[in-house]
Amino acid sequence: MKTRELSRARIGKVKPPAFDHINRQIPPEPHTAMYVWHKYWSRKTWNVVGDHIKAYTKPHQIVFDPFAGSGVVAVEAARNKRRAIVCDLNPIASHITELTLQRVDTLKSLKLSTVFGIGCRNTLKNFTQSTV
């Protein structure tokens, strides 16, 4: 555009989206098993993060977390039907996030735990019989 055209151009006002801001304290809840399987130092309180995601995004929108840490934002976004883009410079943090979000085949997991349990019982039984 030329300068004359720019001076005649009408630019509409951009209206920011309306939000119902969180104007209350959100009491932190204890971490569930999903978040305590690792000892990453920057674990955020999951319910507070979840409430913020629900308040400031709509379902299927994208949540961006450039400092993902242990992936609490990614997990809470997925739990609340949002998509997430997360990254972290620390490769350990990225790996923890990937493992936390990985789907688990519960039937396969149950079979493996049963087989593992039987194997442990037999090993312990053989060990106690051979030492007595």
C-alpha positions in Angstrom: 0.0 0.0 0.0 1.1 3.5 -0.7 1.2 6.2 2.0 -1.9 7.9 0.7 -3.9 4.7 0.8 -2.7 3.9 4.3 -3.9 7.3 5.6 -7.4 6.6 4.2 -7.6 3.0 5.4 -10.0 2.4 8.2 -8.9 0.1 10.9 -11.5 -1.4 13.1 -11.1 -1.7 16.8 -9.9 -5.0 18.1 -12.0 -6.2 21.0 -10.2 -8.5 23.5 -12.1 -11.7 24.3 -14.3 -11.6 27.4 -13.2 -13.8 30.2 -14.7 -14.5 33.6 -11.5 -13.8 35.5 -10.6 -16.0 38.5 -10.9 -13.6 41.4 -10.7 -16.1 44.2 -7.9 -18.1 45.7 -7.7 -21.7 44.4 -6.7 -24.0 47.3 -4.0 -26.4 46.1 -4.9 -30.1 46.2 -2.4 -32.9 46.8 -0.8 -34.4 43.7 -2.4 -37.5 42.4 -0.5 -40.7 41.3 -0.2 -39.3 37.8 2.1 -36.5 39.1 4.1 -38.2 41.8 5.8 -41.0 39.8 8.8 -38.7 39.3 10.7 -36.2 41.5 11.0 -33.3 39.0 11.6 -30.1 41.0 9.2 -27.7 39.4 6.0 -29.6 39.6 3.0 -27.1 39.6 -0.2 -27.7 41.5 -2.4 -29.5 39.0 -5.8 -28.3 40.1 -4.7 -24.6 40.0 -3.3 -25.1 36.5 -6.5 -26.9 35.5 -8.8 -24.2 36.8 -6.8 -21.5 34.9 -6.9 -23.5 31.6 -10.7 -24.0 32.0 -11.2 -20.3 32.8 -9.0 -18.8 30.0 -9.5 -21.2 27.1 -12.3 -23.0 25.4 -12.4 -26.7 24.5 -10.2 -27.6 21.6 -8.2 -24.4 21.8 -4.4 -24.5 22.1 -2.5 -24.0 25.3 1.2 -23.1 25.0 3.8 -23.7 27.7 7.3 -22.8 26.8 8.7 -24.0 30.2 6.9 -27.3 30.4 8.9 -28.8 33.2 7.2 -32.0 34.3 4.2 -31.5 31.9 1.4 -30.5 34.3 0.1 -27.9 31.8 0.1 -30.5 29.0 -1.7 -33.1 31.2 -4.3 -30.6 32.4 -4.9 -29.3 28.9 -5.5 -32.9 27.7 -7.8 -33.6 30.7 -9.9 -30.5 29.9 -10.2 -31.2 26.2 -7.6 -28.6 25.1 -4.6 -29.2 22.8 -1.2 -28.3 24.1 2.1 -27.2 22.7 4.8 -27.7 25.4 8.6 -27.5 25.3 11.5 -27.3 27.6 15.3 -26.9 27.2 15.9 -29.7 29.7 15.7 -33.1 27.9 14.8 -34.8 31.1 11.7 -32.6 31.5 10.7 -33.3 27.9 11.0 -37.0 28.5 9.0 -36.9 31.7 6.2 -35.0 29.8 6.2 -37.6 27.0 6.1 -40.5 29.4 3.3 -38.9 31.5 1.2 -38.4 28.4 1.8 -41.8 26.9 -1.2 -44.0 26.6 -1.1 -47.2 28.7 -2.9 -50.3 27.6 -4.5 -51.3 30.9 -5.2 -54.9 29.9 -1.7 -55.4 28.9 -0.5 -53.8 32.0 -2.7 -56.0 34.2 -1.4 -59.1 32.4 2.2 -58.0 32.9 1.6 -57.3 36.6 0.0 -60.7 37.1 2.9 -62.5 35.3 5.4 -60.5 37.3 3.6 -61.2 40.6 3.5 -65.0 39.9 7.2 -64.9 38.9 8.1 -63.1 42.1 6.1 -65.5 44.3 7.7 -68.5 42.7 11.2 -67.0 43.1 10.6 -66.2 46.7 9.1 -69.6 47.3 12.2 -71.3 45.7 14.5 -69.1 47.6 12.9 -69.7 51.0 12.8 -73.5 50.3 16.5 -73.6 49.4 17.7 -71.7 52.4 15.7 -73.6 55.0 
